[in-house]
Amino acid sequence: MAIAPELWRAAFAHRRYALTLLLAHLAGAATHVPAALALAATLTGVAHRDTSLVAAGAVGVVAAAVVRLALSAAESRAATRLGTAVTVDVRDRALASTLTANRLHDTGTRDGQTLSALTDGVDGTDVYVTRYVPAVVTVVVICPAVVLALALVSPAAAAAVTVGLIAAVLGPVAWKRSTRRRGSAHWDSYEALAADVLESLRGMKTVRVLGAVPAVRARLRARSDALHRATVSVMRTSLADTAVTDLAIQGGIAVAIGLAVAGYTGPGAGTFALYAVLLLASESFRPVRDLARQWHAGYLGLSALPALRALHAFDSSPPPAAQDAPAPATTASVAGGDPPVLALESVRYRYPASDHDVLAGIDAMLSPGALVVVTGESGAGKSTLFDLFLGHLSPSSGRITMRGRTPGPTDIAVISQRPVLFAGTIRDNLTVGNPRAGDAEIRSACAAAGAAGILAEWGLQAPVSEAGTSLSGGQRQRLAVARALLSGRPVLLADEPTSALDEHNAAQVMDALRDAATDRLVVVVTHRLDVLSPLDRVFLLRGGTLSLREPAAQR
Ligand SMILES: Nc1ncnc2c1ncn2[C@@H]1O[C@H](COP(=O)(O)OP(=O)(O)OP(=O)(O)O)[C@@H](O)[C@H]1O
């Protein structure tokens, strides 16, 4: 028996559906007892040529079957509702945590792993709550009840069945740890294969160009073999489980029947007692047999638990980014109010694993009016500074404030080095941060971002392929600037926004950002000094400190 408290809590969060399911399942399982007794009466009637007893017994058997059919329909309905409610909860929470912003340049998880947890892992929880949970409850409630009924007919047979039940339920516990270990090894292999397949599909063009197809194929084959070995290993444990359970069940039934036969007192009441013991002994084990069957069905959900826990799928409160964000400003320009000024006061930052500060006490006031540019050598700490602005990292000491408060994720829009567009239309991509933006607003943001030509050529409804591969790097970059402008956020951070662009396109994007900097704070990190203008405020990040460069020194 594998009890996963999170999954039980997830099920009972929907108390009505969970209780309906349990009651329907328990009642359905309970009908097997009167059915067995009715069958014992029928058989006794046949043995004694008592047609009225045969008829009464047959009616009982049919009535129990009809009731069970009705209960089974109610159980299916409740299971569908409960399974849907639980998987929606679990998937929503896991998705919310997946969609929480991570550091700009590093993330510890692989997309394929996350995808497997969100799909197969979550589906596994459905099977666990709708089939395994009722099976466990039925073992706990129905088995003792049937044993009690059996004890009324034959205490010795009931004792034999009790021993068999204990062995059947507790036997597999002996190698529980090994079962768990093999289960998580199986899930890890499954996730690793999924992650490699997704990565290979995404990088297929590069793989082909590099002539690396055979190497990738070999890696996937090795992953697939590892998954096969892990699956076989799980099957071995499960076969051992089944063998122990079956041995205990068959042994319990055989001893109970032997005792019943030994105590047979001859025709009359003894015949009914004999049949009742034969049938009830078998019925006592029915819930255990069901449990063993459902164990295999719910196993994937159980082994996916660590991955789902890592995605906070069972946390009671949603992660901060999943909470409702304030609605974006309704125009492409920033809503009125004081200008957004980012104040950095003695900001220090040191990575936990490092022995020195990346940022060693930065003081600066960054304000709109001119483009703010941060430049510096590779490794100087520019991305670290952005992560601090975005709240992905917290200063080791000092503070960053915007109008006296800590800037929130919804204050800042980011244009990354490799902007990601999504499958959909150009319009969908532009309005992702501001779904209420109208056509006029979109066109004016595109004009400001130097993307008017793209709209003129393609139109707002033109389809964009996954990851925006149907557009050139420059087109993606300009649409990303338009998208950031449309989001109406008061601060815009651009990380190397011209790295993929030729001189002409780079100048266009920088001009768009300069225009945007009139009414919002625009901070650009770049190595390219050729795209700067004498009007830009250029800061040099070196040795952990930020210093303003003279305009003359910019080129
Ligand atoms: N998670 C981390 N743990 C320890 N050190 C880190 C971590 N991330 C970055 N660093 C170190 O911090 C320093 C600053 O890194 P950062 O990525 O901020 O530099 P950067 O200026 O953005 O570099 P580039 O221009 O190459 O992107 C580097 O020396 C880097 O090795």
The ligand as an SDF file (V2000), in Angstrom:
LIG
                    3D

 31 33  0  0  0  0  0  0  0  0999 V2000
   25.0890   31.3090  -10.2740 N   0  0  0  0  0  0  0  0  0  0  0  0
   26.3260   31.8230  -10.1670 C   0  0  0  0  0  0  0  0  0  0  0  0
   27.1450   31.4060   -9.1790 N   0  0  0  0  0  0  0  0  0  0  0  0
   28.3920   31.9180   -9.0600 C   0  0  0  0  0  0  0  0  0  0  0  0
   28.8890   32.8520   -9.8890 N   0  0  0  0  0  0  0  0  0  0  0  0
   28.1260   33.2930  -10.8900 C   0  0  0  0  0  0  0  0  0  0  0  0
   26.8040   32.8080  -11.0880 C   0  0  0  0  0  0  0  0  0  0  0  0
   26.2720   33.4290  -12.1510 N   0  0  0  0  0  0  0  0  0  0  0  0
   27.2040   34.2740  -12.5970 C   0  0  0  0  0  0  0  0  0  0  0  0
   28.3190   34.1870  -11.8460 N   0  0  0  0  0  0  0  0  0  0  0  0
   29.5600   34.9760  -11.9940 C   0  0  0  0  0  0  0  0  0  0  0  0
   29.2550   36.3440  -11.7700 O   0  0  0  0  0  0  0  0  0  0  0  0
   30.0080   37.1510  -12.6460 C   0  0  0  0  0  0  0  0  0  0  0  0
   29.0730   38.1050  -13.3810 C   0  0  0  0  0  0  0  0  0  0  0  0
   28.2540   37.3470  -14.2500 O   0  0  0  0  0  0  0  0  0  0  0  0
   27.2220   38.0560  -15.2380 P   0  0  0  0  0  0  0  0  0  0  0  0
   26.5330   36.9700  -16.0050 O   0  0  0  0  0  0  0  0  0  0  0  0
   26.3960   38.9840  -14.4490 O   0  0  0  0  0  0  0  0  0  0  0  0
   28.2270   38.8570  -16.1810 O   0  0  0  0  0  0  0  0  0  0  0  0
   27.8810   39.6810  -17.5090 P   0  0  0  0  0  0  0  0  0  0  0  0
   28.5400   40.9810  -17.3500 O   0  0  0  0  0  0  0  0  0  0  0  0
   26.4380   39.6840  -17.7700 O   0  0  0  0  0  0  0  0  0  0  0  0
   28.6400   38.7800  -18.5990 O   0  0  0  0  0  0  0  0  0  0  0  0
   28.3230   38.6750  -20.1780 P   0  0  0  0  0  0  0  0  0  0  0  0
   28.5670   40.0380  -20.7470 O   0  0  0  0  0  0  0  0  0  0  0  0
   29.3310   37.6740  -20.6520 O   0  0  0  0  0  0  0  0  0  0  0  0
   26.9190   38.1950  -20.3220 O   0  0  0  0  0  0  0  0  0  0  0  0
   30.7880   36.2160  -13.5630 C   0  0  0  0  0  0  0  0  0  0  0  0
   32.1100   36.1190  -13.0620 O   0  0  0  0  0  0  0  0  0  0  0  0
   30.0610   34.8950  -13.4360 C   0  0  0  0  0  0  0  0  0  0  0  0
   30.9670   33.8290  -13.5950 O   0  0  0  0  0  0  0  0  0  0  0  0
  1  2  1  0
  2  3  1  0
  2  7  2  0
  3  4  2  0
  4  5  1  0
  5  6  2  0
  6  7  1  0
  6 10  1  0
  7  8  1  0
  8  9  2  0
  9 10  1  0
 10 11  1  0
 11 12  1  0
 11 30  1  0
 12 13  1  0
 13 14  1  0
 13 28  1  0
 14 15  1  0
 15 16  1  0
 16 17  2  0
 16 18  1  0
 16 19  1  0
 19 20  1  0
 20 21  2  0
 20 22  1  0
 20 23  1  0
 23 24  1  0
 24 25  2  0
 24 26  1  0
 24 27  1  0
 28 29  1  0
 28 30  1  0
 30 31  1  0
M  END
$$$$
